């Protein structure tokens, strides 16, 4: 998927750990029910999230992703924050 995105100069997709279950749920719906819409919606949201970071300084982007809760595992305890909204409660909904 990322190779195809790169060919057309689109931002690659990084699936944060906190978004993993949502990602897998959408894949299940796609494979079991043949419904691509939840997967497409999820990938568009996460691509926008990924594109918001400046990757010129890897340490900085890792710190920002950490601040966005990207590496957390519990959706009950954490929300995936947008980079631009680190000081607010704005978050990306899973589905």
Backbone bond lengths (Angstrom), bond angles and torsions (degrees), N, CA, C in turn:
res aa  C-N    CA-C-N  psi(-1)  N-CA   C-N-CA  omega(-1)  CA-C   N-CA-C  phi
1 X - - - 1.440 - - 1.534 109.92 -
2 X 1.327 116.87 -47.47 1.455 119.81 -179.41 1.520 112.48 -65.55
3 X 1.316 117.45 -32.84 1.465 120.11 177.30 1.534 109.84 -63.15
4 X 1.312 116.93 -42.64 1.462 121.27 179.17 1.529 110.73 -66.39
5 X 1.309 117.06 -40.19 1.469 120.34 177.53 1.524 110.81 -63.43
6 X 1.316 117.16 -40.75 1.468 121.39 179.82 1.516 111.92 -63.92
7 X 1.319 117.24 -38.09 1.468 121.81 -179.28 1.528 111.01 -59.02
8 X 1.323 116.89 -34.97 1.463 120.55 -178.67 1.537 112.13 -102.21
9 X 1.326 116.31 21.25 1.471 123.24 177.40 1.524 114.08 57.34
10 X 1.304 117.24 34.88 1.466 122.37 175.04 1.527 108.74 -99.17
11 X 1.300 115.75 156.23 1.461 120.89 178.21 1.529 110.01 -64.79
12 X 1.310 114.98 138.51 1.459 119.88 174.80 1.515 109.52 -70.50
13 X 1.330 115.83 170.11 1.458 121.67 -179.22 1.520 109.44 -113.86
14 X 1.326 115.02 129.39 1.461 121.98 171.78 1.519 105.83 -115.20
15 X 1.316 117.54 119.86 1.461 120.87 179.29 1.534 107.93 -88.89
16 X 1.330 116.89 109.94 1.462 119.74 179.13 1.521 111.43 -64.01
17 X 1.297 116.56 150.91 1.464 121.84 178.33 1.523 110.30 -53.75
18 X 1.320 117.77 -41.76 1.461 121.62 -177.94 1.533 112.04 -65.55
19 X 1.313 117.83 -23.45 1.469 122.68 -179.03 1.530 112.08 -94.44
20 X 1.312 117.31 -3.59 1.465 122.21 -173.30 1.525 113.29 -56.09
21 X 1.320 118.22 -47.29 1.465 120.69 -178.69 1.525 112.24 -64.19
22 X 1.329 116.06 -39.79 1.472 119.59 176.45 1.527 110.29 -62.48
23 X 1.309 115.73 -43.48 1.463 122.09 177.93 1.528 110.50 -59.11
24 X 1.329 116.58 -47.97 1.467 120.46 -179.83 1.519 111.56 -66.45
25 X 1.324 118.01 -37.67 1.469 120.82 176.74 1.524 110.87 -60.23
26 X 1.316 116.80 -43.76 1.468 120.85 178.44 1.519 111.61 -64.79
27 X 1.320 116.75 -38.13 1.465 119.90 176.39 1.533 111.24 -64.31
28 X 1.325 116.19 -38.63 1.472 120.29 178.00 1.524 111.19 -63.19
29 X 1.322 116.68 -43.93 1.465 120.56 178.49 1.535 109.69 -62.19
30 X 1.307 116.73 -40.82 1.461 121.17 178.84 1.528 111.20 -62.80
31 X 1.324 116.75 -48.52 1.462 119.29 -175.61 1.529 113.48 -77.09
32 X 1.318 117.54 -35.75 1.467 120.26 -176.63 1.518 113.38 -86.94
33 X 1.324 116.82 -34.17 1.459 119.98 -175.60 1.524 113.64 -113.33
34 X 1.324 116.01 -6.66 1.460 120.23 179.43 1.526 113.83 68.85
35 X 1.332 116.98 23.15 1.464 121.30 -179.77 1.530 109.66 -102.18
36 X 1.334 117.41 108.39 1.467 119.70 -177.43 1.528 114.15 -82.65
37 X 1.334 118.73 -17.08 1.471 121.16 -172.70 1.534 114.03 -57.63
38 X 1.341 119.84 -47.54 1.473 117.95 178.99 1.531 112.93 -60.60
39 X 1.335 116.55 -38.31 1.465 120.37 179.41 1.524 110.43 -66.68
40 X 1.319 116.42 -45.52 1.465 120.68 -179.75 1.528 109.94 -61.98
41 X 1.323 116.85 -46.12 1.465 120.73 178.72 1.530 111.02 -59.35
42 X 1.317 116.60 -45.31 1.467 120.62 -179.52 1.524 111.14 -63.62
43 X 1.319 117.67 -42.34 1.459 120.88 -179.71 1.521 111.70 -67.68
44 X 1.328 117.45 -37.50 1.463 119.70 176.35 1.522 111.00 -63.78
45 X 1.324 116.93 -43.68 1.466 120.53 179.02 1.521 111.19 -62.89
46 X 1.318 116.59 -44.99 1.463 119.23 -176.09 1.535 111.03 -74.76
47 X 1.328 117.31 -27.84 1.460 119.20 174.54 1.526 110.08 -67.37
48 X 1.310 117.39 -41.69 1.463 120.72 176.49 1.524 110.44 -61.98
49 X 1.328 116.11 -41.05 1.464 120.50 178.36 1.531 109.77 -62.03
50 X 1.316 116.79 -46.70 1.466 122.32 -178.86 1.530 111.57 -62.96
51 X 1.324 116.35 -41.10 1.465 121.29 -176.26 1.526 113.02 -67.96
52 X 1.317 118.05 -18.14 1.464 121.61 -176.58 1.532 113.20 -73.54
53 X 1.314 117.57 -12.89 1.460 120.95 -177.36 1.525 111.20 -92.30
54 X 1.328 115.66 148.77 1.463 122.70 175.41 1.531 106.75 -97.57
55 X 1.305 116.13 113.96 1.466 121.51 -172.64 1.530 113.99 -90.49
56 X 1.324 117.96 12.67 1.467 119.24 179.84 1.526 111.97 -72.75
57 X 1.325 117.51 -24.96 1.466 121.92 178.54 1.526 107.72 -122.86
58 X 1.320 116.44 99.84 1.458 121.51 -174.20 1.521 112.55 -60.86
59 X 1.331 117.78 -41.41 1.465 120.03 178.94 1.532 110.95 -61.21
60 X 1.322 115.72 -40.56 1.461 119.87 179.82 1.529 110.94 -66.02
61 X 1.323 117.57 -44.78 1.467 120.05 -178.33 1.529 110.62 -66.03
62 X 1.308 117.96 -36.56 1.470 120.52 176.85 1.528 109.75 -64.48
63 X 1.315 116.66 -41.92 1.462 120.34 177.29 1.521 112.19 -63.19
64 X 1.323 116.38 -40.84 1.461 120.19 178.70 1.531 110.85 -67.22
65 X 1.314 116.95 -41.32 1.463 119.84 177.93 1.524 110.62 -63.97
66 X 1.318 115.87 -38.79 1.465 119.80 176.64 1.526 109.88 -61.79
67 X 1.325 116.54 -43.76 1.464 120.89 178.79 1.533 111.90 -64.26
68 X 1.317 116.87 -25.50 1.474 122.23 177.01 1.525 112.38 -85.42
69 X 1.336 116.49 3.59 1.473 123.34 -179.64 1.527 113.82 70.70
70 X 1.309 117.62 19.87 1.460 121.70 -176.32 1.528 113.56 -60.24
71 X 1.321 117.13 -31.09 1.462 120.30 -174.53 1.524 113.24 -97.59
72 X 1.329 116.14 3.09 1.467 120.20 177.26 1.521 109.15 -76.71
73 X 1.329 116.41 162.85 1.464 120.38 -177.17 1.522 113.72 -112.12
74 X 1.313 118.22 -26.31 1.459 121.24 -172.20 1.524 112.40 -95.91
75 X 1.343 116.70 112.04 1.463 121.04 175.69 1.529 111.01 -71.71
76 X 1.335 117.23 -15.59 1.464 120.17 176.30 1.525 111.09 -74.45
77 X 1.323 116.16 -33.04 1.462 121.07 -176.47 1.528 113.94 -96.83
78 X 1.333 117.53 -24.55 1.460 121.17 -172.15 1.522 111.53 -132.48
79 X 1.327 114.77 155.38 1.456 122.46 171.85 1.526 107.43 -120.29
80 X 1.311 116.41 147.90 1.462 120.79 177.01 1.521 108.23 -80.59
81 X 1.321 115.83 109.15 1.460 121.38 -178.76 1.518 110.63 -84.24
82 X 1.332 115.33 151.87 1.457 121.10 172.15 1.515 108.39 -79.08
83 X 1.304 117.58 147.62 1.463 121.87 178.72 1.516 110.84 -58.35
84 X 1.307 117.25 -41.77 1.467 121.01 -177.15 1.524 112.90 -72.48
85 X 1.310 117.29 -12.49 1.463 120.88 -175.65 1.525 112.22 -120.52
86 X 1.299 117.73 33.35 1.462 119.89 -176.74 1.521 112.70 -58.25
87 X 1.304 117.91 -28.53 1.454 120.42 -179.12 1.514 114.47 -90.49
88 X 1.363 117.37 2.81 1.465 120.63 -178.40 1.524 109.19 -121.72
89 X 1.303 116.16 -176.88 1.463 120.72 179.38 1.520 112.27 -97.46
90 X 1.352 117.91 10.80 1.456 119.88 178.84 1.511 109.74 -63.40
91 X 1.311 116.58 135.22 1.450 120.81 -177.70 1.521 110.30 -145.26
92 X 1.312 115.53 167.10 1.455 122.32 176.91 1.512 108.55 -93.32
93 X 1.292 116.68 122.88 1.468 120.81 176.10 1.526 108.06 -75.03
94 X 1.304 116.16 145.05 1.456 121.61 -178.53 1.514 113.75 -66.14
95 X 1.327 116.80 -52.23 1.464 119.24 -175.62 1.497 111.05 -129.81
